[in-house]
Amino acid sequence: MNRQFSRDTIDSTVLSRRTFIKLAGAFAASGVISASQLSAMAANSIDLPFGNGERRIVNFPQKNDVILLRTRPPLLETPFEVFDQSVFTPNDRFFVRWHLPVIPTTIDVNTFRLRVDGHVRKPLELTLDQILNEFTSVELAAVNQCSGNSRGFFSPRVPGGEWGNGAMGNAMWTGVALKHLLARANVMPGAVQVRFGGLDSGEVPETPVFLKSLSLDHAMDGQVMVAYGMNGTQLPMLNGFPLRLVVPGWYSTYWVKMLNHIEVLDQPDNNFWMRTAYLIPDTPGASMIPGEKNVKMIPINRMVPRSFITNMSNDGAIKVGHRTEVRGIAFGGDAALKEVAFSADGGTNWQPARLGKDHGGYSFRQWHISFTPDRKGPSTMMVRATNINGETQPATPNWNTGGYMRNVIEQVTVRAD
Amino acid sequence: MRELPSLRRSTVLLIVAAIVLCIPPANALSKRAPGPVIKLTSQTITLPFGDRTFEGDRWAKVANTRCLLCHSKGMIDKQPPLSPDAWKKEILKMRSAYGCPLRDDQIDGLVNFISQVNK
């Protein structure tokens, strides 16, 4: 394990806490944070490159300089430059996505309980102390990515959370394997799925409680984790303190936050968040034609490969005859990254990029390459990730009504002078 | 209470002090070795409510009391340009799926208002 990373993360957390304490003091007088106070905290704003993409950069409880998409329930995006700074996304910059408006603002570690019940012989009600000390702890680096990351780039546009590319992050998660919790509860024969619920709820009683389910086999695979640590420290409240589910390689809709209930089901879960929401076309690339009818829809599931250039942007310039370093991040989705290919000529010629330190198959991995531009004019750089299953990024964007699973080959056009 | 002759008073105090120091603070839990040590401490935050509202006629009031009941204004005004039909689909979904308290005779007026303010 890379301890250097942990120390860096802890340092940045301390910094953010200090900043937070300062901010908290300012808020104490008023009790709540008003929009004007948020505005006063805003260092600047950003224009995401799609229609109606103006956003403010704000501070939020335990969050510093993040892109504000929605205040309540919070949708906060990681500014893209953060992905150039580290392969692990600092907790105070990590994206935030809540569905329901009533989110606990106080968690007492002594009274919090995690229930494990349903189709089990021995229902459990575990304290945090038990979870920390009675089970073997595991550590895993994994990308947490919103199903609708990059939705703002969909064409034609679709309604939803209009994210740029920053509704994703990579963290070192610490916790206990879900299978050990389920083993202690002693799952009964006939169980088919495991359902997860958190402490958030709706403002009106008709709002369906946010619940997500995995198949029993998936829940028992030894990789799905109940995490209490994120980058070496406890989770920020808005990332799900004190416990969140970690489902490596799957979209974050399954990574239930403030997890307090694990329920073993003997029937397939039919709740709104599995049956109606977060559905994708059961087609290659989860793609369909706008307006297409009668497309078979299934619950979203595993992630697909993606890669990004992080040190170049569309307004950038490079110099002819000078060696140019290009770098970025990539991940394989639900399988480890095999290669990252780079093109400096708009996709005509590709060459393998050099891969950085391997933090495990579910993590971001840095890549870099250098080339020397030989002619003036616009230069379109592209990057393409392929995973060990041979799955690669498509040259044309997918489209679906939910705005899910975008993973088209990314490109950046700079000017060579 | 019978005093133990073999322990001097200062030794007893030291032992008591050691025991007290070993008790974790009331609002913190930590993991025993092995593995990464993560300390869990009770947390309290104050979340902003999002106090921007719609301005205008009675439909602004409907939007402020119904739409903004469950989410802040950013949910609406950060959307891409949507047709009135697309807005109607969203608004009906808010009622049928999430329980937004809207009457039938409020739907078209609200669709019209949201479509206008969010062009």
Interface residues (C-beta under 8 A of the other chain):
Chain A: M1 S6 A24 F27 G31 V32 I33 S34 A35 Q37 L38 F50 G51 N52 R55 F60 P61 Q62 L68 L69 R70 T71 R72 P73 P74 L75 L100 P101 I103 T105 T106 I107 D108 V109 N110 L128 D129 L132 N133 T136 S137 V138 E139 G152 R157 V158 P159 E162 T174 G202 E203 V204 P205 E206 T207 P208 Y228 G229 G232 T233 Q234 M237 L238 F241 P242 F272 T276 A277
Chain B: A26 N27 A28 L29 S30 K31 R32 P34 G35 P36 I38 K39 L40 T41 S42 Q43 T44 I45 T46 L47 P48 F49 G50 D51 R52 L69 C70 H71 S72 G74 M75 D77 K78 Q79 P80 P81 L82 A86 E90 A97 Y98 G99 C100 P101
